[in-house]
Amino acid sequence: MIPESVEAVQDALAASAYIADRPLAVTIHLALQMGRPLFLEGEAGVGKTEIAKVLADILDEDLIRLQCYEGLDVSHALYEWDYARQMLAIRMMEAAGTAAADVADIMSRQYLVARPLLQAVEQGAEGRRPVLLIDELDRADEEFEAYLLELLSDFQVTIPEVATIKAKVPPVVVITSNRTREIHDALKRRCLYHWIDYPSYERELAILRTKAPDVPERLAAQIAAAMQELRKSDLFKPPGVAETLDWGHALTVLGRRELDATTIDGTLGVILKYQEDLEQVRAGGLDKLLVVE
């Protein structure tokens, strides 16, 4: 069942352990009700991909994920022919003496390998509404981005040898970008847009309590405050929520119940992944991360 109100969306997200603020819940609600793709931008690790996973859980539908990368083309995103099966079929036809009559059969749907985009459209053609996650679109080439325009407008794909397949109901589309490059306006116009920022102290603490309940309360408060302080620094890669949760789990494994400078120094590699950032934080003094006394 699709939540029917903003409050219902927010409650459903919370029930699936995703703590969303109201602006994000409003955007998700509109995307679901209007059948429009949801375009999410933000720094890595702030929870963009997790939204698609949670929506699939809420809607009880499949999560179909297309991970973008440089050089991604249509054959890997839409469909490709199963050449091995086609060759086997041709040889069997030749052995039976029916190759000339049945050669057209090897260009039928049964010899296609459906990739994420076709999978989503075909499920939509069956009346289902899967969640299609197009993850980190900014990593793909602009040519692939241009190909998505027709799909996002009409939710149909044309396979020349087979047919045009159109979704009866549009899949729930979630597109994410870390903004390593700008996405073209033509694609953004087809979507509802939302920027996911780093969480406030209160929301980060709530996320820790929800996703890492084994972390002691005082330690969770110290972690959330320390992360807020770290993001004020001019780091090459500020830590995201994913690193917050990793830190909480790591400190729990170590049996820590509160932060101190020695503990921070020993576990900085859990949250910072560049040597320059590590050196900068240590040079600035680790005691300033002990905000909660």
C-alpha positions in Angstrom: 0.0 0.0 0.0 1.3 3.5 -0.9 1.1 5.9 2.1 -1.6 8.4 1.5 -0.2 11.4 3.3 3.0 13.1 4.2 2.6 12.0 7.8 2.0 8.4 6.7 5.2 8.5 4.6 7.2 9.8 7.5 5.7 7.1 9.8 6.4 4.3 7.2 10.0 5.5 6.8 10.5 5.6 10.6 9.0 2.1 10.9 11.7 0.9 8.5 14.4 2.6 10.6 14.8 5.6 8.3 14.6 9.0 10.1 13.5 11.6 7.5 12.7 15.2 8.0 9.4 16.6 6.7 10.7 18.2 3.5 12.1 14.9 2.4 8.8 13.1 3.3 6.9 15.7 1.3 9.0 15.1 -1.8 8.7 11.3 -1.5 4.9 11.6 -1.0 4.6 13.7 -4.1 6.8 11.4 -6.2 4.7 8.4 -5.2 1.3 10.1 -5.8 2.3 11.8 -9.1 4.3 8.9 -10.5 7.3 11.1 -11.0 11.0 10.0 -10.6 12.7 11.1 -7.4 16.1 12.7 -8.0 18.2 12.8 -4.8 21.5 14.7 -4.6 23.9 15.0 -1.7 27.3 14.0 -0.4 28.2 10.4 -0.3 26.9 8.5 2.8 23.9 10.7 3.7 21.3 8.0 3.0 20.2 8.5 -0.6 20.5 4.9 -1.7 18.9 3.8 1.5 15.7 5.6 0.6 15.2 3.3 -2.4 15.8 0.2 -0.2 13.3 1.4 2.4 10.7 2.3 -0.2 10.9 -1.2 -1.7 10.3 -2.6 1.8 7.4 -0.2 2.5 5.7 -1.0 -0.9 6.6 -4.7 -0.6 8.0 -4.6 -4.2 11.2 -5.6 -5.8 14.2 -3.3 -5.6 15.8 -3.2 -9.1 19.2 -1.5 -8.9 21.3 -0.1 -11.7 24.7 0.9 -10.5 26.1 3.5 -12.8 29.8 3.7 -13.8 31.9 5.3 -16.5 31.3 3.5 -19.8 27.8 2.2 -18.9 25.9 1.6 -22.1 22.4 0.5 -23.1 23.3 -3.2 -23.4 24.2 -3.4 -19.8 21.3 -1.2 -18.6 18.4 -2.3 -20.8 18.9 -5.7 -22.4 21.3 -7.8 -24.4 20.9 -10.9 -26.5 21.8 -14.3 -25.0 24.2 -15.2 -27.8 25.1 -18.6 -26.4 21.5 -19.7 -26.3 20.9 -18.3 -29.8 23.9 -20.3 -31.2 22.7 -23.4 -29.5 19.2 -22.9 -30.9 20.5 -22.4 -34.4 22.6 -25.6 -34.2 19.6 -27.5 -33.0 17.5 -26.1 -35.8 20.2 -27.1 -38.3 20.3 -30.6 -36.9 16.5 -30.8 -37.3 16.6 -29.3 -40.8 14.3 -26.4 -39.8 16.8 -23.5 -39.5 15.4 -21.6 -42.5 11.8 -21.7 -41.2 12.5 -21.0 -37.5 15.4 -18.6 -37.7 13.2 -15.7 -36.7 12.4 -17.5 -33.4 15.9 -16.8 -32.1 15.1 -13.0 -32.2 12.2 -13.4 -29.8 11.8 -12.3 -26.2 13.0 -15.6 -24.7 16.5 -15.0 -26.0 16.8 -11.6 -24.4 18.6 -11.1 -21.1 16.6 -8.3 -19.3 18.8 -5.7 -17.5 17.4 -3.4 -14.8 15.6 -0.9 -17.0 13.8 -3.5 -19.0 13.0 -5.5 -15.8 11.4 -2.4 -14.3 9.3 -1.7 -17.4 8.2 -5.3 -17.8 7.0 -5.5 -14.1 5.2 -2.2 -14.7 3.5 -3.8 -17.8 2.2 -6.5 -15.5 0.7 -3.9 -13.2 3.3 -4.0 -10.5 5.3 -1.0 -9.2 8.9 -2.0 -8.5 11.4 0.4 -7.1 14.0 1.2 -9.8 17.2 2.6 -8.3 19.5 4.4 -10.7 22.4 4.8 -8.4 25.2 7.5 -8.8 24.1 8.7 -12.2 26.8 11.3 -12.1 29.3 8.5 -12.6 27.8 7.5 -16.0 28.5 9.3 -19.3 26.3 12.1 -20.6 25.3 9.9 -23.5 23.7 7.4 -21.2 22.0 10.2 -19.3 20.4 11.3 -22.6 19.1 7.8 -23.2 17.1 7.9 -20.0 15.0 10.9 -21.1 12.5 8.8 -23.1 12.3 6.1 -20.4 11.6 8.7 -17.7 9.0 10.5 -19.8 7.0 7.5 -21.2 8.2 4.5 -19.2 8.5 2.5 -22.3 11.3 0.8 -24.2 11.5 -0.3 -27.8 13.2 -3.5 -28.8 13.2 -3.4 -32.6 13.2 -7.2 -33.1 10.5 -7.8 -30.5 8.1 -4.9 -29.6 7.6 -1.7 -27.7 7.0 -2.5 -24.0 5.2 0.1 -22.0 4.5 0.1 -18.3 0.8 0.2 -17.3 1.9 1.9 -14.1 5.2 3.7 -13.7 7.8 2.1 -11.5 9.0 4.1 -8.5 12.2 5.6 -9.8 14.9 6.8 -7.4 17.9 8.5 -9.1 20.9 9.4 -6.9 23.9 11.6 -7.6 26.9 12.6 -5.5 27.2 15.7 -7.7 30.7 14.9 -9.0 29.3 16.5 -12.2 26.1 18.4 -13.1 23.2 16.4 -14.4 21.5 17.9 -17.5 18.4 20.1 -16.9 16.4 18.0 -19.3 16.6 15.0 -17.0 16.0 17.0 -13.8 12.8 18.5 -15.3 11.3 15.0 -15.4 12.0 14.5 -11.7 11.1 15.8 -8.3 14.3 17.1 -6.8 15.6 17.0 -3.2 19.0 17.7 -1.7 19.8 15.5 1.2 22.2 17.4 3.6 24.1 16.1 6.5 21.7 15.7 9.5 21.4 18.0 12.4 22.7 16.8 15.8 19.2 15.8 17.0 18.5 13.8 13.8 21.9 12.2 13.8 21.4 11.1 17.4 18.0 9.7 16.5 19.5 7.8 13.6 22.1 6.3 15.9 19.5 5.3 18.5 17.4 3.7 15.7 20.1 2.0 13.6 22.6 1.2 16.3 20.6 0.7 19.5 23.5 -1.2 21.2 25.5 2.0 21.4 25.3 3.5 25.0 23.3 6.7 25.2 26.2 8.9 26.4 28.5 7.5 23.7 25.8 8.0 21.0 25.5 11.7 22.1 29.3 12.1 22.0 29.5 10.5 18.6 26.8 12.7 17.1 28.4 15.8 18.6 31.8 14.9 17.3 30.5 14.3 13.8 28.9 17.7 13.8 32.2 19.2 14.8 34.2 17.3 12.2 32.0 18.5 9.4 32.8 22.1 10.4 36.4 21.4 9.4 37.7 21.9 5.9 38.1 18.2 5.2 38.6 16.6 1.7 35.8 14.2 2.5 33.6 15.0 5.6 32.2 11.8 7.2 28.6 10.9 6.3 25.9 9.1 8.3 27.2 5.8 7.1 30.5 6.6 8.9 28.6 7.7 12.0 27.0 4.3 12.2 30.3 2.5 11.5 31.9 4.4 14.3 29.2 3.5 16.7 29.4 -0.2 15.8 33.2 -0.1 16.0 33.2 1.5 19.5 30.7 -1.0 20.7 32.9 -3.8 19.5 35.7 -2.3 21.4 33.5 -2.1 24.5 33.7 1.6 24.9 31.0 3.5 26.8 32.3 7.0 26.2 34.8 8.8 24.0 38.2 10.0 25.0 41.1 11.4 22.9 43.0 8.1 22.9 39.9 6.2 21.6 39.2 8.8 19.0 42.8 8.7 17.8 42.7 4.9 17.5 39.5 4.8 15.5 39.7 7.8 13.3 40.3 5.5 10.3 36.7 4.3 10.7 35.3 7.7 9.8 38.1 9.4 7.8 39.4 7.8 4.7 42.1 10.2 3.5 45.5 10.7 5.1 45.3 14.5 4.7 42.1 14.5 6.7 43.6 12.4 9.4 46.6 14.6 9.7 44.5 17.8 9.8 42.1 16.5 12.5 45.0 15.3 14.7 46.9 18.5 14.2 43.9 20.5 15.3 43.6 18.6 18.5 41.3 15.6 19.3 40.0 17.1 22.5 37.8 19.6 20.6 35.8 16.6 19.4 34.8 15.8 23.0 31.9 18.3 22.8 29.6 16.4 25.1 31.1 16.2 28.6 
